[in-house]
Amino acid sequence: MRSKHLVPLIGGGKQPLQSINVNDLARIIERVLQPDISGTIVAAHPAVFTYKQFYQTIARVFQIRVFFVPFTSVATHVYDQSARFLHVPLTFSEENIRGLKHLRSVDNAADMTKLGLPLHTSKKPSAHYVSRQ
């Protein structure tokens, strides 16, 4: 984002993302090490943001002007295959694109209640989710 000022949007950037404040994650790790907690815990803020909203927040926090470039998965596949044929290194792979296309959010409110730890709250991505360091 800092060097190219471009953010590719696969499928319009509508993929769901859940994030977590690093301090909240540290408290969760400490809590799950207690003997009264067992099972699978999804450690993430229950709020769901889109891929585009998340990167808009990063750009705002770092005061970077970015341009969102829409890509279809077909165009991305052609770009990836062409770069491979021409031996041009890319910063992404087809596996990265497949992963982005299949992102899912998880309703983990029960997990967070089970832990009994309040998390930083936000209805939209904020600087709490982005470290400036």
CNS distance restraints for C-alpha pairs under 8 A (distance, minus, plus):
assign (resid   1 and name CA) (resid   5 and name CA) 4.52 0.50 0.50
assign (resid   1 and name CA) (resid   6 and name CA) 5.86 0.50 0.50
assign (resid   1 and name CA) (resid   7 and name CA) 6.63 0.50 0.50
assign (resid   1 and name CA) (resid  59 and name CA) 7.61 0.50 0.50
assign (resid   1 and name CA) (resid  64 and name CA) 7.31 0.50 0.50
assign (resid   1 and name CA) (resid  66 and name CA) 6.71 0.50 0.50
assign (resid   2 and name CA) (resid  64 and name CA) 6.50 0.50 0.50
assign (resid   5 and name CA) (resid  64 and name CA) 7.30 0.50 0.50
assign (resid   5 and name CA) (resid  65 and name CA) 6.33 0.50 0.50
assign (resid   5 and name CA) (resid  66 and name CA) 4.46 0.50 0.50
assign (resid   5 and name CA) (resid  67 and name CA) 6.12 0.50 0.50
assign (resid   6 and name CA) (resid  66 and name CA) 5.47 0.50 0.50
assign (resid   6 and name CA) (resid  67 and name CA) 4.92 0.50 0.50
assign (resid   6 and name CA) (resid  68 and name CA) 5.89 0.50 0.50
assign (resid   6 and name CA) (resid  69 and name CA) 6.72 0.50 0.50
assign (resid   7 and name CA) (resid  55 and name CA) 7.87 0.50 0.50
assign (resid   7 and name CA) (resid  66 and name CA) 6.84 0.50 0.50
assign (resid   7 and name CA) (resid  67 and name CA) 6.17 0.50 0.50
assign (resid   7 and name CA) (resid  68 and name CA) 4.84 0.50 0.50
assign (resid   7 and name CA) (resid  69 and name CA) 6.02 0.50 0.50
assign (resid   8 and name CA) (resid  68 and name CA) 5.80 0.50 0.50
assign (resid   8 and name CA) (resid  69 and name CA) 4.74 0.50 0.50
assign (resid   8 and name CA) (resid  70 and name CA) 5.91 0.50 0.50
assign (resid   8 and name CA) (resid  71 and name CA) 6.57 0.50 0.50
assign (resid   9 and name CA) (resid  13 and name CA) 4.72 0.50 0.50
assign (resid   9 and name CA) (resid  52 and name CA) 7.24 0.50 0.50
assign (resid   9 and name CA) (resid  68 and name CA) 6.30 0.50 0.50
assign (resid   9 and name CA) (resid  69 and name CA) 5.67 0.50 0.50
assign (resid   9 and name CA) (resid  70 and name CA) 4.61 0.50 0.50
assign (resid   9 and name CA) (resid  71 and name CA) 5.75 0.50 0.50
assign (resid  10 and name CA) (resid  70 and name CA) 6.14 0.50 0.50
assign (resid  10 and name CA) (resid  71 and name CA) 4.99 0.50 0.50
assign (resid  10 and name CA) (resid  72 and name CA) 5.81 0.50 0.50
assign (resid  10 and name CA) (resid  73 and name CA) 6.45 0.50 0.50
assign (resid  10 and name CA) (resid  97 and name CA) 7.64 0.50 0.50
assign (resid  10 and name CA) (resid 100 and name CA) 7.53 0.50 0.50
assign (resid  10 and name CA) (resid 101 and name CA) 7.24 0.50 0.50
assign (resid  11 and name CA) (resid  15 and name CA) 7.83 0.50 0.50
assign (resid  11 and name CA) (resid  70 and name CA) 7.19 0.50 0.50
assign (resid  11 and name CA) (resid  71 and name CA) 6.58 0.50 0.50
assign (resid  11 and name CA) (resid  72 and name CA) 5.78 0.50 0.50
assign (resid  11 and name CA) (resid  73 and name CA) 7.05 0.50 0.50
assign (resid  11 and name CA) (resid 101 and name CA) 7.39 0.50 0.50
assign (resid  12 and name CA) (resid  52 and name CA) 7.88 0.50 0.50
assign (resid  12 and name CA) (resid  70 and name CA) 6.03 0.50 0.50
assign (resid  12 and name CA) (resid  71 and name CA) 7.51 0.50 0.50
assign (resid  13 and name CA) (resid  50 and name CA) 6.47 0.50 0.50
assign (resid  13 and name CA) (resid  51 and name CA) 5.03 0.50 0.50
assign (resid  13 and name CA) (resid  52 and name CA) 4.82 0.50 0.50
assign (resid  13 and name CA) (resid  70 and name CA) 7.99 0.50 0.50
assign (resid  14 and name CA) (resid  50 and name CA) 5.09 0.50 0.50
assign (resid  14 and name CA) (resid  51 and name CA) 5.90 0.50 0.50
assign (resid  14 and name CA) (resid  52 and name CA) 6.69 0.50 0.50
assign (resid  15 and name CA) (resid  50 and name CA) 5.35 0.50 0.50
assign (resid  15 and name CA) (resid  51 and name CA) 5.36 0.50 0.50
assign (resid  15 and name CA) (resid 100 and name CA) 7.07 0.50 0.50
assign (resid  15 and name CA) (resid 101 and name CA) 6.99 0.50 0.50
assign (resid  15 and name CA) (resid 102 and name CA) 7.83 0.50 0.50
assign (resid  15 and name CA) (resid 103 and name CA) 5.98 0.50 0.50
assign (resid  15 and name CA) (resid 104 and name CA) 7.31 0.50 0.50
assign (resid  16 and name CA) (resid  48 and name CA) 6.03 0.50 0.50
assign (resid  16 and name CA) (resid  49 and name CA) 5.60 0.50 0.50
assign (resid  16 and name CA) (resid  50 and name CA) 4.66 0.50 0.50
assign (resid  16 and name CA) (resid  51 and name CA) 6.12 0.50 0.50
assign (resid  16 and name CA) (resid 103 and name CA) 6.27 0.50 0.50
assign (resid  16 and name CA) (resid 104 and name CA) 5.91 0.50 0.50
assign (resid  16 and name CA) (resid 105 and name CA) 5.73 0.50 0.50
assign (resid  17 and name CA) (resid  48 and name CA) 5.67 0.50 0.50
assign (resid  17 and name CA) (resid  49 and name CA) 5.23 0.50 0.50
assign (resid  17 and name CA) (resid  50 and name CA) 5.73 0.50 0.50
assign (resid  17 and name CA) (resid  51 and name CA) 6.05 0.50 0.50
assign (resid  17 and name CA) (resid  54 and name CA) 7.64 0.50 0.50
assign (resid  17 and name CA) (resid 103 and name CA) 7.43 0.50 0.50
assign (resid  17 and name CA) (resid 104 and name CA) 7.47 0.50 0.50
assign (resid  17 and name CA) (resid 105 and name CA) 6.44 0.50 0.50
assign (resid  18 and name CA) (resid  44 and name CA) 5.97 0.50 0.50
assign (resid  18 and name CA) (resid  45 and name CA) 6.05 0.50 0.50
assign (resid  18 and name CA) (resid  46 and name CA) 6.88 0.50 0.50
assign (resid  18 and name CA) (resid  47 and name CA) 6.43 0.50 0.50
assign (resid  18 and name CA) (resid  48 and name CA) 5.13 0.50 0.50
assign (resid  18 and name CA) (resid  49 and name CA) 6.43 0.50 0.50
assign (resid  18 and name CA) (resid 105 and name CA) 6.59 0.50 0.50
assign (resid  19 and name CA) (resid  44 and name CA) 5.52 0.50 0.50
assign (resid  19 and name CA) (resid  45 and name CA) 5.73 0.50 0.50
assign (resid  19 and name CA) (resid  48 and name CA) 7.99 0.50 0.50
assign (resid  19 and name CA) (resid 129 and name CA) 6.79 0.50 0.50
assign (resid  20 and name CA) (resid  24 and name CA) 6.71 0.50 0.50
assign (resid  20 and name CA) (resid  25 and name CA) 6.54 0.50 0.50
assign (resid  20 and name CA) (resid  43 and name CA) 7.46 0.50 0.50
assign (resid  20 and name CA) (resid  44 and name CA) 5.00 0.50 0.50
assign (resid  20 and name CA) (resid  45 and name CA) 5.28 0.50 0.50
assign (resid  20 and name CA) (resid 129 and name CA) 6.34 0.50 0.50
assign (resid  21 and name CA) (resid  25 and name CA) 6.28 0.50 0.50
assign (resid  21 and name CA) (resid 119 and name CA) 7.97 0.50 0.50
assign (resid  21 and name CA) (resid 120 and name CA) 7.06 0.50 0.50
assign (resid  21 and name CA) (resid 128 and name CA) 6.28 0.50 0.50
assign (resid  21 and name CA) (resid 129 and name CA) 5.22 0.50 0.50
assign (resid  21 and name CA) (resid 130 and name CA) 7.88 0.50 0.50
assign (resid  22 and name CA) (resid  26 and name CA) 6.25 0.50 0.50
assign (resid  22 and name CA) (resid 129 and name CA) 7.89 0.50 0.50
assign (resid  23 and name CA) (resid  27 and name CA) 6.35 0.50 0.50
assign (resid  24 and name CA) (resid  28 and name CA) 6.15 0.50 0.50
assign (resid  24 and name CA) (resid 119 and name CA) 6.09 0.50 0.50
assign (resid  24 and name CA) (resid 120 and name CA) 7.39 0.50 0.50
assign (resid  25 and name CA) (resid  29 and name CA) 6.16 0.50 0.50
assign (resid  25 and name CA) (resid  43 and name CA) 6.96 0.50 0.50
assign (resid  25 and name CA) (resid  44 and name CA) 7.94 0.50 0.50
assign (resid  26 and name CA) (resid  30 and name CA) 6.28 0.50 0.50
assign (resid  27 and name CA) (resid  31 and name CA) 6.12 0.50 0.50
assign (resid  27 and name CA) (resid 117 and name CA) 7.94 0.50 0.50
assign (resid  28 and name CA) (resid  32 and name CA) 6.12 0.50 0.50
assign (resid  28 and name CA) (resid  43 and name CA) 7.23 0.50 0.50
assign (resid  28 and name CA) (resid 115 and name CA) 7.46 0.50 0.50
assign (resid  28 and name CA) (resid 117 and name CA) 7.54 0.50 0.50
assign (resid  29 and name CA) (resid  33 and name CA) 6.50 0.50 0.50
assign (resid  30 and name CA) (resid  34 and name CA) 7.34 0.50 0.50
assign (resid  31 and name CA) (resid  37 and name CA) 7.76 0.50 0.50
assign (resid  31 and name CA) (resid 115 and name CA) 6.94 0.50 0.50
assign (resid  32 and name CA) (resid  37 and name CA) 5.60 0.50 0.50
assign (resid  32 and name CA) (resid  38 and name CA) 7.33 0.50 0.50
assign (resid  32 and name CA) (resid 115 and name CA) 7.59 0.50 0.50
assign (resid  33 and name CA) (resid  37 and name CA) 7.27 0.50 0.50
assign (resid  37 and name CA) (resid 115 and name CA) 7.69 0.50 0.50
assign (resid  41 and name CA) (resid 108 and name CA) 7.93 0.50 0.50
assign (resid  41 and name CA) (resid 111 and name CA) 5.71 0.50 0.50
assign (resid  42 and name CA) (resid 106 and name CA) 7.84 0.50 0.50
assign (resid  42 and name CA) (resid 108 and name CA) 6.00 0.50 0.50
assign (resid  42 and name CA) (resid 111 and name CA) 6.50 0.50 0.50
assign (resid  43 and name CA) (resid 108 and name CA) 7.78 0.50 0.50
assign (resid  43 and name CA) (resid 111 and name CA) 7.84 0.50 0.50
assign (resid  43 and name CA) (resid 112 and name CA) 7.63 0.50 0.50
assign (resid  44 and name CA) (resid 108 and name CA) 7.46 0.50 0.50
assign (resid  45 and name CA) (resid 108 and name CA) 7.93 0.50 0.50
assign (resid  45 and name CA) (resid 119 and name CA) 7.11 0.50 0.50
assign (resid  45 and name CA) (resid 121 and name CA) 7.90 0.50 0.50
assign (resid  46 and name CA) (resid 106 and name CA) 7.65 0.50 0.50
assign (resid  46 and name CA) (resid 107 and name CA) 6.44 0.50 0.50
assign (resid  46 and name CA) (resid 108 and name CA) 5.90 0.50 0.50
assign (resid  46 and name CA) (resid 109 and name CA) 5.87 0.50 0.50
assign (resid  47 and name CA) (resid 122 and name CA) 7.39 0.50 0.50
assign (resid  47 and name CA) (resid 123 and name CA) 6.78 0.50 0.50
assign (resid  47 and name CA) (resid 124 and name CA) 7.86 0.50 0.50
assign (resid  48 and name CA) (resid 105 and name CA) 6.82 0.50 0.50
assign (resid  49 and name CA) (resid  53 and name CA) 6.16 0.50 0.50
assign (resid  49 and name CA) (resid  54 and name CA) 6.44 0.50 0.50
assign (resid  49 and name CA) (resid 124 and name CA) 6.84 0.50 0.50
assign (resid  49 and name CA) (resid 125 and name CA) 6.89 0.50 0.50
assign (resid  50 and name CA) (resid  54 and name CA) 6.25 0.50 0.50
assign (resid  51 and name CA) (resid  55 and name CA) 6.43 0.50 0.50
assign (resid  52 and name CA) (resid  56 and name CA) 6.07 0.50 0.50
assign (resid  53 and name CA) (resid  57 and name CA) 6.27 0.50 0.50
assign (resid  53 and name CA) (resid 124 and name CA) 7.90 0.50 0.50
assign (resid  53 and name CA) (resid 125 and name CA) 6.96 0.50 0.50
assign (resid  54 and name CA) (resid  58 and name CA) 6.49 0.50 0.50
assign (resid  54 and name CA) (resid 125 and name CA) 6.02 0.50 0.50
assign (resid  55 and name CA) (resid  59 and name CA) 6.13 0.50 0.50
assign (resid  56 and name CA) (resid  60 and name CA) 6.17 0.50 0.50
assign (resid  57 and name CA) (resid  61 and name CA) 6.10 0.50 0.50
assign (resid  57 and name CA) (resid 125 and name CA) 6.12 0.50 0.50
assign (resid  57 and name CA) (resid 126 and name CA) 6.24 0.50 0.50
assign (resid  57 and name CA) (resid 127 and name CA) 7.30 0.50 0.50
assign (resid  58 and name CA) (resid  62 and name CA) 6.15 0.50 0.50
assign (resid  58 and name CA) (resid 127 and name CA) 7.80 0.50 0.50
assign (resid  58 and name CA) (resid 130 and name CA) 6.48 0.50 0.50
assign (resid  59 and name CA) (resid  63 and name CA) 5.61 0.50 0.50
assign (resid  59 and name CA) (resid  64 and name CA) 4.80 0.50 0.50
assign (resid  59 and name CA) (resid  65 and name CA) 6.52 0.50 0.50
assign (resid  59 and name CA) (resid  66 and name CA) 6.73 0.50 0.50
assign (resid  60 and name CA) (resid  64 and name CA) 6.39 0.50 0.50
assign (resid  60 and name CA) (resid  65 and name CA) 7.94 0.50 0.50
assign (resid  61 and name CA) (resid 127 and name CA) 6.21 0.50 0.50
assign (resid  61 and name CA) (resid 130 and name CA) 7.45 0.50 0.50
assign (resid  61 and name CA) (resid 132 and name CA) 7.55 0.50 0.50
assign (resid  62 and name CA) (resid 132 and name CA) 7.04 0.50 0.50
assign (resid  71 and name CA) (resid  75 and name CA) 6.18 0.50 0.50
assign (resid  71 and name CA) (resid  76 and name CA) 6.37 0.50 0.50
assign (resid  72 and name CA) (resid  76 and name CA) 6.28 0.50 0.50
assign (resid  73 and name CA) (resid  77 and name CA) 6.12 0.50 0.50
assign (resid  73 and name CA) (resid  97 and name CA) 7.49 0.50 0.50
assign (resid  74 and name CA) (resid  78 and name CA) 6.30 0.50 0.50
assign (resid  75 and name CA) (resid  79 and name CA) 6.11 0.50 0.50
assign (resid  76 and name CA) (resid  80 and name CA) 6.06 0.50 0.50
assign (resid  76 and name CA) (resid  94 and name CA) 7.87 0.50 0.50
assign (resid  76 and name CA) (resid  97 and name CA) 7.75 0.50 0.50
assign (resid  77 and name CA) (resid  81 and name CA) 6.12 0.50 0.50
assign (resid  77 and name CA) (resid  94 and name CA) 6.71 0.50 0.50
assign (resid  78 and name CA) (resid  82 and name CA) 5.99 0.50 0.50
assign (resid  79 and name CA) (resid  83 and name CA) 6.14 0.50 0.50
assign (resid  80 and name CA) (resid  84 and name CA) 6.26 0.50 0.50
assign (resid  80 and name CA) (resid  90 and name CA) 7.73 0.50 0.50
assign (resid  80 and name CA) (resid  93 and name CA) 6.94 0.50 0.50
assign (resid  80 and name CA) (resid  94 and name CA) 6.65 0.50 0.50
assign (resid  81 and name CA) (resid  85 and name CA) 6.17 0.50 0.50
assign (resid  82 and name CA) (resid  86 and name CA) 6.17 0.50 0.50
assign (resid  83 and name CA) (resid  87 and name CA) 5.79 0.50 0.50
assign (resid  83 and name CA) (resid  88 and name CA) 4.84 0.50 0.50
assign (resid  83 and name CA) (resid  89 and name CA) 6.86 0.50 0.50
assign (resid  83 and name CA) (resid  90 and name CA) 7.23 0.50 0.50
assign (resid  84 and name CA) (resid  88 and name CA) 6.15 0.50 0.50
assign (resid  84 and name CA) (resid  89 and name CA) 7.49 0.50 0.50
assign (resid  92 and name CA) (resid  96 and name CA) 6.08 0.50 0.50
assign (resid  92 and name CA) (resid  97 and name CA) 7.62 0.50 0.50
assign (resid  93 and name CA) (resid  97 and name CA) 6.64 0.50 0.50
assign (resid  94 and name CA) (resid  98 and name CA) 6.23 0.50 0.50
assign (resid  95 and name CA) (resid  99 and name CA) 6.09 0.50 0.50
assign (resid  96 and name CA) (resid 100 and name CA) 6.26 0.50 0.50
assign (resid  97 and name CA) (resid 101 and name CA) 6.21 0.50 0.50
assign (resid  98 and name CA) (resid 102 and name CA) 6.37 0.50 0.50
assign (resid  99 and name CA) (resid 103 and name CA) 6.32 0.50 0.50
assign (resid 108 and name CA) (resid 112 and name CA) 6.44 0.50 0.50
assign (resid 109 and name CA) (resid 113 and name CA) 6.18 0.50 0.50
assign (resid 110 and name CA) (resid 114 and name CA) 6.05 0.50 0.50
assign (resid 111 and name CA) (resid 115 and name CA) 6.43 0.50 0.50
assign (resid 112 and name CA) (resid 116 and name CA) 6.37 0.50 0.50
assign (resid 112 and name CA) (resid 117 and name CA) 6.71 0.50 0.50
assign (resid 112 and name CA) (resid 118 and name CA) 7.92 0.50 0.50
assign (resid 113 and name CA) (resid 117 and name CA) 7.19 0.50 0.50
assign (resid 120 and name CA) (resid 128 and name CA) 7.39 0.50 0.50
assign (resid 122 and name CA) (resid 126 and name CA) 7.08 0.50 0.50
assign (resid 125 and name CA) (resid 129 and name CA) 6.69 0.50 0.50
assign (resid 126 and name CA) (resid 130 and name CA) 7.17 0.50 0.50
assign (resid 127 and name CA) (resid 131 and name CA) 7.25 0.50 0.50
